């Protein structure tokens, strides 16, 4: 699956089950097969993500049901503590990409995205 923002194409791994949503990018790195992780949540609402046991900093992009970016948390640092900060935003799609990607690709709140098979 691909997510397209402007002319930027992200090959994404999809998380839809409670287990894959819970585990997310824990212990993983992006590679030639995927450079984004797309969480497809059951409800459009306020979502909360953390960086527990992640290996790299991430940009977390929150997207609503109309496929519009509602907010972005940039360069979220990995956390190996018991208590990690949470990053919140509204939507039912959340795209995680490598930290710094939003600045590099000029991705901003209010932009539309496309999801393609």
ABEGO torsion letter per residue (X at the ends): XBBBBEABBBBBBBBABAAAAAAEABGBBBBAABABBBBBBABBBBBBBBABGBABBBBBBBBBAAGBBABBBBGBBBBABABBBBBBBBEABBBBBBBGAAAAAGBBBGBBBBBBX
